[in-house]
Amino acid sequence: METKISVVIPTYKRPQLLINCLNALARQALDKAAFEVIVVSDGPDIQTAEAIARWHATQLTLNFRYLSTPTKRGPASARNTGWMVANAPLIAFTDDDCLPDSGWLKAFVHQYRREPYIAMTGCVHVPLPSQPTDFEWNTAQLETAEFVTANCCCSKEALQLVGGFDEAFGMAWREDSELQFKMIMNGIPVIRIEQACVQHPVRSAPWGISLREQKKGQYNALLYKKYPELFRNKIQKHPVWHYYIAILLFMTVCIAVVFNASLLAQLAFAGWILSIAIFSWKRLRITRKSMSHVAEMIVTSAFIPFASIYWQWYGAIKYRVLLL
């Protein structure tokens, strides 16, 4: 039987999550002879390679390949490695922490009419507890995203035309939007297929994860440089003025203290504390109210404006573009 669709999954040092994803693919309603699965490790990963070898020994009916890039360069590079060697005219992408529904591939194949240039996206469901953490709530925003690599599908000819993923995006951030924008600029239709669904469980995260996540913001500058209008229309309509205001208030406190302007220092400090309180409340309003989570939101809300603007300006300087 002809291979109708190839599935490409980037991974790195998350063997159990990957195996869960592969088990979901082994339960696809589409005939196993009609699709192949290509897993690409983002750099050498002996632990995952060994785990996959053990798993594959029990799943001989699945058309499966495991590859590895020579060095760690990010999921964009791993995905490019995968789709370039794929045998099918249609390439589906998901992530190693996702669980595709049984009808996922069948929905994409059913929609495909041998168009040379087409891109599709499906629905992402993020199961949440009744009181999610801030990290869980942010992950759940994948449900409303227009185009994410957790669940998308493109013809191989479309990927060849636009050059695939931009490997300058070295982290899992904005590389999916960059691909979407290239499709739009080249007049390639991006169709939403509601029947093509994946589950995206939220993995556990360490305390203060939101500060570490700010590093990804450097790639906002790269995306803005390449597609300024689309970036403003679809990603970030306005500069993050509330972050700049918080930083300005803190700097005013420091300067006022140096020049012994006590009243100005007190007013600026009160304004800074108020900005932290408002930011913390916005994050806590619909998330968990446990003591640990409340403390995490207060502490990280004080530092996020500085970390966010630092990484945004790091990207702006690195990619030579003015992004406020």
C-alpha positions as CSV (number, residue, x, y, z in Angstrom):
1,M,0.0,0.0,0.0
2,E,1.1,3.5,-0.8
3,T,2.4,5.6,2.1
4,K,-0.1,8.4,2.3
5,I,1.2,10.4,5.2
6,S,4.4,10.6,7.3
7,V,4.4,11.7,10.9
8,V,7.5,13.6,12.1
9,I,8.2,13.9,15.9
10,P,11.1,15.8,17.3
11,T,12.3,14.7,20.7
12,Y,15.1,15.1,23.2
13,K,15.6,13.2,26.5
14,R,11.9,12.5,27.2
15,P,11.7,8.8,26.4
16,Q,8.5,8.0,28.4
17,L,6.6,10.9,27.0
18,L,7.7,9.9,23.5
19,I,6.7,6.2,24.0
20,N,3.2,7.4,25.2
21,C,2.9,9.4,21.9
22,L,4.0,6.4,19.8
23,N,1.5,4.2,21.6
24,A,-1.2,6.6,20.6
25,L,0.0,6.5,17.0
26,A,0.0,2.7,17.0
27,R,-3.8,3.0,17.8
28,Q,-4.6,5.1,14.7
29,A,-7.7,4.2,12.7
30,L,-5.8,4.7,9.5
31,D,-4.3,1.5,8.1
32,K,-0.7,1.1,9.5
33,A,0.6,0.4,6.0
34,A,-0.7,3.9,4.9
35,F,1.6,5.9,7.2
36,E,5.1,6.0,8.6
37,V,6.5,7.5,11.8
38,I,9.8,9.3,11.9
39,V,11.2,10.3,15.2
40,V,14.2,12.7,15.2
41,S,16.3,13.2,18.3
42,D,17.5,16.8,18.6
43,G,21.1,15.7,19.1
44,P,22.6,12.4,20.5
45,D,20.4,10.8,23.2
46,I,21.5,7.3,24.2
47,Q,18.8,6.9,26.8
48,T,15.9,7.6,24.3
49,A,17.5,5.5,21.6
50,E,17.7,2.5,24.0
51,A,14.1,3.0,25.2
52,I,12.8,3.3,21.6
53,A,14.7,0.1,20.5
54,R,13.0,-1.8,23.3
55,W,9.6,-0.3,22.4
56,H,9.9,-0.9,18.7
57,A,10.6,-4.6,19.3
58,T,7.0,-4.9,20.5
59,Q,5.6,-2.8,17.7
60,L,6.8,-4.4,14.5
61,T,3.7,-3.6,12.6
62,L,4.3,0.2,12.8
63,N,6.4,1.6,9.9
64,F,9.0,3.4,12.1
65,R,12.3,5.2,11.8
66,Y,14.5,6.8,14.5
67,L,17.0,9.4,13.5
68,S,19.3,11.8,15.3
69,T,20.8,15.1,14.3
70,P,24.6,15.4,14.9
71,T,24.3,18.2,17.5
72,K,21.5,19.8,19.4
73,R,20.0,22.7,17.3
74,G,16.4,22.8,18.4
75,P,13.2,21.2,17.2
76,A,13.0,23.2,14.0
77,S,16.2,21.4,12.8
78,A,14.9,18.0,13.9
79,R,11.6,18.5,12.0
80,N,13.5,19.5,8.9
81,T,15.6,16.4,9.1
82,G,12.4,14.3,9.4
83,W,10.3,15.7,6.7
84,M,13.1,15.8,4.2
85,V,13.5,12.0,4.3
86,A,9.8,11.3,4.5
87,N,8.3,9.0,1.8
88,A,4.7,10.4,1.8
89,P,3.4,13.5,-0.1
90,L,1.8,14.6,3.2
91,I,3.7,15.4,6.4
92,A,2.0,15.6,9.8
93,F,3.8,17.1,12.8
94,T,3.2,16.5,16.5
95,D,5.3,16.8,19.6
96,D,6.6,14.0,21.9
97,D,4.4,15.2,24.8
98,C,1.2,14.9,22.7
99,L,-1.3,12.1,22.4
100,P,-3.0,12.0,18.9
101,D,-6.6,10.8,18.9
102,S,-7.2,7.6,17.0
103,G,-8.8,9.5,14.0
104,W,-6.0,12.1,13.8
105,L,-4.2,10.9,10.7
106,K,-7.4,9.7,9.0
107,A,-8.9,13.2,9.2
108,F,-5.9,14.8,7.4
109,V,-5.8,12.1,4.7
110,H,-9.5,12.4,4.2
111,Q,-9.1,16.2,3.5
112,Y,-6.2,15.9,1.2
113,R,-7.0,16.0,-2.5
114,R,-3.5,15.7,-3.9
115,E,-3.1,19.5,-3.9
116,P,0.6,20.4,-4.4
117,Y,0.5,23.2,-1.9
118,I,-1.7,22.9,1.3
119,A,-1.3,23.2,5.0
120,M,-3.7,22.0,7.7
121,T,-4.1,22.4,11.4
122,G,-6.2,20.5,13.9
123,C,-7.5,21.0,17.4
124,V,-5.4,20.7,20.5
125,H,-7.1,19.7,23.8
126,V,-5.2,20.5,27.0
127,P,-6.8,18.7,30.0
128,L,-6.8,21.0,33.0
129,P,-7.6,20.5,36.7
130,S,-10.4,22.6,38.2
131,Q,-7.7,24.9,39.6
132,P,-4.8,25.0,37.2
133,T,-1.4,26.6,37.9
134,D,-0.3,29.5,35.9
135,F,1.9,27.2,33.8
136,E,-0.9,24.9,33.1
137,W,-3.2,27.8,32.2
138,N,-0.6,29.2,29.8
139,T,-0.1,25.8,28.2
140,A,-3.9,25.5,27.6
141,Q,-3.7,28.6,25.4
142,L,-2.6,26.1,22.7
143,E,-6.2,25.3,22.3
144,T,-6.9,28.7,20.7
145,A,-3.7,29.1,18.7
146,E,-4.1,29.3,15.0
147,F,-1.2,27.1,14.0
148,V,1.0,25.0,16.2
149,T,3.5,22.2,15.6
150,A,1.7,20.1,18.2
151,N,-0.9,19.4,15.5
152,C,-0.3,20.5,11.9
153,C,0.1,18.9,8.5
154,C,1.6,20.2,5.3
155,S,2.2,18.8,1.8
156,K,5.8,18.0,1.2
157,E,5.8,20.3,-1.8
158,A,4.6,23.2,0.3
159,L,7.4,22.6,2.8
160,Q,9.9,22.4,-0.1
161,L,8.6,25.7,-1.6
162,V,8.9,27.7,1.7
163,G,12.1,26.0,2.8
164,G,10.6,24.2,5.8
165,F,11.2,25.4,9.3
166,D,13.7,28.3,10.0
167,E,16.4,26.7,12.0
168,A,17.5,30.1,13.4
169,F,14.6,29.5,15.9
170,G,16.7,27.4,18.3
171,M,14.0,26.7,20.9
172,A,10.5,25.5,20.8
173,W,9.1,29.0,20.3
174,R,7.6,30.9,17.3
175,E,9.0,28.4,14.8
176,D,5.5,27.3,14.1
177,S,4.2,30.8,13.6
178,E,7.2,31.4,11.2
179,L,6.1,28.5,9.1
180,Q,2.5,29.6,9.1
181,F,3.5,33.1,8.0
182,K,5.6,31.7,5.2
183,M,2.6,29.7,4.0
184,I,0.5,32.8,4.1
185,M,3.0,35.0,2.2
186,N,3.3,32.3,-0.5
187,G,-0.5,32.1,-0.9
188,I,-0.7,28.5,0.5
189,P,-4.1,27.8,2.1
190,V,-4.0,26.9,5.8
191,I,-7.2,24.9,6.5
192,R,-8.5,23.9,10.0
193,I,-9.6,20.3,10.4
194,E,-11.7,20.0,13.5
195,Q,-11.7,16.2,13.4
196,A,-7.9,16.1,13.6
197,C,-7.3,16.3,17.3
198,V,-4.5,15.7,19.7
199,Q,-4.4,15.7,23.5
200,H,-1.6,17.8,25.1
201,P,-1.3,16.8,28.8
202,V,0.6,19.4,30.8
203,R,3.8,18.0,32.2
204,S,5.0,18.9,35.7
205,A,7.0,22.1,35.9
206,P,9.5,23.4,38.6
207,W,8.7,26.3,40.9
208,G,9.4,29.6,39.0
209,I,9.2,28.1,35.6
210,S,7.7,31.3,34.2
211,L,11.0,33.1,34.7
212,R,12.9,30.5,32.7
213,E,10.3,30.7,29.9
214,Q,11.1,34.4,29.3
215,K,14.3,33.3,27.4
216,K,12.1,32.3,24.5
217,G,11.1,35.9,24.0
218,Q,14.3,36.6,22.0
219,Y,12.7,34.8,19.1
220,N,9.8,37.3,19.1
221,A,12.3,39.8,17.7
222,L,13.4,37.4,14.9
223,L,9.8,36.7,13.9
224,Y,9.0,40.4,14.0
225,K,12.0,41.2,11.8
226,K,10.8,38.7,9.2
227,Y,7.1,39.5,9.3
228,P,6.4,42.8,11.2
229,E,2.7,43.2,10.0
230,L,1.7,39.6,10.6
231,F,3.5,39.6,14.0
232,R,1.4,42.6,15.1
233,N,-1.8,41.3,13.7
234,K,-1.5,37.7,15.0
235,I,1.0,37.6,17.9
236,Q,1.4,40.9,19.8
237,K,-0.7,43.9,18.8
238,H,1.1,46.4,21.1
239,P,4.4,46.6,23.1
240,V,4.2,45.3,26.6
241,W,3.9,48.7,28.1
242,H,3.0,47.5,31.6
243,Y,6.4,45.8,31.8
244,Y,8.2,49.0,30.8
245,I,6.2,50.9,33.3
246,A,7.1,48.5,36.1
247,I,10.8,48.8,35.2
248,L,10.6,52.6,34.9
249,L,9.1,52.8,38.4
250,F,11.8,50.5,39.9
251,M,14.5,52.6,38.2
252,T,12.9,55.8,39.6
253,V,13.1,54.3,43.1
254,C,16.8,53.6,42.7
255,I,17.6,57.0,41.3
256,A,15.5,58.8,43.9
257,V,17.2,57.0,46.7
258,V,20.7,58.0,45.3
259,F,19.6,61.6,45.2
260,N,17.9,61.5,48.5
261,A,14.5,62.3,47.0
262,S,12.5,60.5,49.6
263,L,9.0,61.5,48.5
264,L,9.6,60.5,44.9
265,A,11.2,57.3,46.1
266,Q,8.1,56.5,48.2
267,L,5.7,57.3,45.4
268,A,7.6,55.3,42.8
269,F,8.0,52.4,45.2
270,A,4.2,52.4,45.9
271,G,3.6,52.4,42.2
272,W,6.0,49.5,41.6
273,I,4.3,47.5,44.4
274,L,0.9,48.3,42.9
275,S,2.1,47.1,39.4
276,I,3.3,43.8,40.9
277,A,0.0,43.4,42.8
278,I,-2.1,43.9,39.7
279,F,0.1,41.6,37.6
280,S,0.0,38.9,40.3
281,W,-3.8,39.2,40.6
282,K,-4.3,38.9,36.9
283,R,-2.3,35.6,36.9
284,L,-4.0,34.3,40.1
285,R,-7.6,35.3,39.1
286,I,-8.3,32.1,37.3
287,T,-5.5,29.9,38.7
288,R,-4.7,28.0,41.8
289,K,-4.8,29.8,45.2
290,S,-2.5,27.5,47.2
291,M,0.1,29.2,49.4
292,S,3.0,27.9,47.3
293,H,1.4,29.1,44.0
294,V,0.4,32.5,45.4
295,A,4.0,33.0,46.6
296,E,5.3,31.9,43.2
297,M,3.1,34.3,41.4
298,I,4.1,37.3,43.6
299,V,7.8,36.6,43.3
300,T,7.9,35.9,39.6
301,S,5.6,38.8,38.9
302,A,8.2,41.1,40.4
303,F,11.0,39.7,38.1
304,I,9.2,38.8,34.9
305,P,9.1,42.4,33.5
306,F,12.9,42.6,33.8
307,A,13.5,39.1,32.4
308,S,11.1,39.5,29.6
309,I,12.4,42.9,28.4
310,Y,16.0,41.7,28.8
311,W,15.5,38.7,26.5
312,Q,13.4,40.8,24.1
313,W,16.1,43.4,23.7
314,Y,18.7,40.6,23.6
315,G,16.9,39.3,20.5
316,A,16.4,42.8,19.1
317,I,20.2,43.4,19.3
318,K,21.0,40.0,18.0
319,Y,18.7,40.2,15.1
320,R,19.1,43.9,14.5
321,V,15.5,45.0,14.7
322,L,13.7,47.5,17.0
323,L,11.0,45.6,18.9
324,L,9.4,47.4,21.8
